[in-house]
Amino acid sequence: MSYGSIEAIKERCKKEGIEFWKAVQIEDCSERNVSEESSWKEMTRMWRIMCENVDTYEPDRISRSGLVGKEGGLMEEYQKKGDTLCGDFMAKVMTVALKMGCNNACMKRIIAAPTAGACGVLPAVLIPYFKEHEVPEETMVEAMYVAAGVGQVIANRAFLAGAAGGCQAEIGSGSAMAAAAICHVKGADAETMGHAAAMALKNLMGLVCDPVAGLVEVPCVKRNVGGAVNALAAADMALAGITSRIPVDQVIDAMREVGDKMDVTLRETGAGGVAASITGVEIAERIIQTE
């Protein structure tokens, strides 16, 4: 997309009297030379696949490394007992985040949003709300465009890969995308979406990428939960009228600066952070020996 900033999207919305999602769709059509109908059909397809991905989760399936797989099922069992600290809805959000992260680790089909390692954040925020409140599918597809627009701007101004900027670029970006998207579902304007995305990204700025044994499993799967919960908190703050003192585009630029300064051991190399802990190293050695 040609958008280099969230501000550019907002300016187009004001100039043409269109919503944020529509401005993103128009650019998608221009970039890929497709009709609005074709663009909508593709985004709808991805939304439906995302929903289906949650239902394909198998609680007894374990990743090849043996590190993750059951977490989604365990969280769901806990949620159904009705005695969670964060409440039933938030427990459902956590469940979806874990299920999707486990699906990715178990080589099942997922929608990268924006990456495979962060694939649980967006669906965890959108799908439980969609089901709980019986939101029209059209609104959810629009929210997907909002998320895509935020993600594309982050990709243009900074990065989305953990290898480039740490996990702030993956879970952080996914959280910002989800925060803006759920604000759209709640009927917020582009200004509010921008504040939500900014606060979500700021909350996770500096998050390192330290996968144990170089696998997108530990601590990655559980970080999807953190990203989803953070997105909802940021969205609620924005919907309450709380604003980010730092504009969203400047937050994205700051994230890039932080990522550029991050040591290489903290950027998906599996050589720093928890990956370099005593247990992390032991796990890596065990996996190498069994291969």
N, C-alpha and C positions, 0 to 999 in steps of 0.2 A: 504494500500500500504506500501511497505517496505521503501519508501523514507522518510528520516528524515530531509531532507534539500533540498532547491532549488538547492544548489550547487551540490548535488549528482545527480540530474536530469541533470544539465548542463554537468557534467563530463561524464555521460553516453552518452549524445548526441554527445560529442566530440569523445569519444572512439569508438562508433559504427557508427558514421556518420549519425545519425538520428535526426529528429526534436523533439522539446520539446513535442509536442502532442503525438508523436509516443512512446516516452519513457514512458509516462503516460499510454497509451493504453496497452503497453506490460506488465506493472505491474498489470493493471486491469485484464488482461487475466490470469496472474500467480496467483493472489490472489483469483480469483473466479473460476479458472480452466475452463475457457471458451475459445473459439476460437476468433481470431481477428475479424472474421465476426460477431460473436455473440455479441461481445463487441461493435462494430460499430453500429450494429442494435439497441442495447439498447440506446446508446447515441443519435442516430438519433431520436429514439422514444421520448426521453426527450426533445430534441430540438423542435420537432414538437408540442409536448404538450405545451411547453412554448409559442410558437407562437400562438397556439389556445387559450391559456388562455387570451391573450390580447383581442382577438375578442369576448370573452364571457362576457366581462365587461358590466354591465348594469348601466348607469348613474343615474337611478332613484332608484336603490336599496341601502338601508341604513343598516348599521350594526345593530345588535340587541340592542346595547347600544345607538344608535342614534348619535354616535360621528363622524363617517366617512362614506363615500360612494360616494358622489357626486364630490369629488375633481378631479378625472380623467376626468369626463365630462366637468367640468368647465375649466380645463386647455386646453382641446382639443378645446373648443369653442374659447378660447383666442388665441390659436395657429393659428387657421384658419382665424382669423381677420388680421393676417400678420403684427402685430405691436408690437412684443415682444422685450424686451430689449436684450435678449440673442440670438435672431435669430431663424429662423424656425426649424432647425435641433435640436437645444438644447431644444426647446419647445416640440418637439415630444418626445425627451428623457424623459423630465419631465412628459409628459402625460402618457407614458408607465409605468414609475416608480409608479405614483399615481394609475393608473388603477390596477396594480398588487397588490399594498398594500391594496387597497380597496377590491379587490377580496378575499384576505386572511382574512380581517376583516369580510367579509360577508360570510365566510365559503364556498367559491367557490374553485375549483381545482387550485392548484398552484404547481410550482416546487420549492422546498426549495433550495436556492442557496446563502449561504450554509444553511440558516435557513428560516423558514416561515416568520419571522419578517423582513428579508432582501431579500425577494423573488423578489422585484422589481428592484434591482440594475443591475444584470446581463442582464436580458431581455431588460431593458431600454437602456443599452449601445449597445447591439448586434442587436436587432431587427430593430430599425429605420435605422441603417447603412446598414443592410442586404437589407431592402426594398429600400432605397434611391439609393444604388449603385449596386443593382442586383448582389450581391455576390453569387457565387455558394454555394449551400447548404453544399457541402462537406467541404468547408472552415469554415463554421459556426460550423459544428460538430467537426472539429479539434479544433476550439476555445473553445468549450465546454470541451474538454479534457484538454486544457491548464488551464482553470478555475478550473477544478476538481483537477488537480495536485497541483496548488497553495493552494487550499482549504485544501487538504489532509495534506500538509506539515504544514500549520497553525494549523490544528487539532492535529497533532503529537507533535508539539513544544509548542503550547499554548492552545487555546480553541476557540470554535465557538459559544458557548452559552452565552447569555447576563447574565444569572444567575451565570456564572462562571467568566466572565471577563468584564462585561459591554457591552455597545452597540458597542464599538470598536471591539469586537469579532464577532459581527454580521454584522452590516453595514460596519465596517472597513474591515473585511475579504472579504465581498462581493465586496467591492470597489476594493480591491487589485486583486481579482480574475478577475473582469471585466476589469481592466486596462491591465493586462497581456493578457487577451483573445483578446481584440480589437487590441492590438499591433500585435498579430499573424495575425489577419485579414488584417492588413496593411503591412504584409510581414516582420515584424521585427524578429530578431534572439532572442535566449534564453537570452542573456545578457541584451538586451533592455527590454524584458518582466520582468526580475528581477528588473530592476531599476524602471519600471512603478509600479510594485506591491509594492515595498518598499516605494516610494513616496506617493502612495495612502494611504497606511497603516499609515505612519507617520502623514499625514495630519489629520487623524481621531483618532490618539492615545489619550487615556484618555476620549473618548466619553462614557458618562455614560448611563446606561439603567434605565430609570425612567418612565415606562408606567403608565399613569393615570388609576386609578382603577384596575391596574394589567392587563389591556387589551393591546394587541399588536395593538394599534390604534393611540393614541396620546401620544407622538409625533412621533411614529414609522413610520407611513405611509409617512409623509413628509420627514423623515430622509432618506428614500429610494431615494428621489430626490437628496439630498445632496451627498449621496454615489455615485450616477450615474454621476453627474456633476463632482465630485472630481475625479472619475476614468478616465473620458475623459481628464481632465486637466493634470493628472499625465501621462497618455499615450502620450499626445501631447508633454509634456516636454521630456519624454524619447525618443520619435521619433525625436525630435529636436536635440538629442545628449546630453541632460542634464542628469547627472547621480546622483544617490543617494550616498552621501559620506559614508553612513552607509550601509553595505551589507544587502540584504533583509532578510537573515536568522537571522542576529543580530537584525534587526528591529522587527521581529516576537518574538524573545526572550525578547526584551524590552517591547513589548506589553503584554506579559505574566506577566512580573514583575509589570507593571502598574496595570494590572487586579488583581493580587494577593494582591496588596496594597489598592485596591479600597474598600471603606467602603461597608458593606453589604446593606446599604440603597440605594446604587447606582448600585445594581446588580439585576435588575428585580423584586425587592420586592415591588415596588410601594410605598416605604416609604421615598424617597428622590427626589431631583431634582424637576422638574415641577410637579411630582406626589404629592409632599408635599406642593405645592403652595396653596394659599387660594382657587383659582378656582378649582385646581386639587382635593383637598379634598372635595369640594362641589359636584363636579361631581361624585366622588366615593360614597359619601353618598346618592346621588340621585339614582344612579344605584342600590345600596344595598336595598333601600326602595322600589323600583319598582319590585324587584325580588320576 
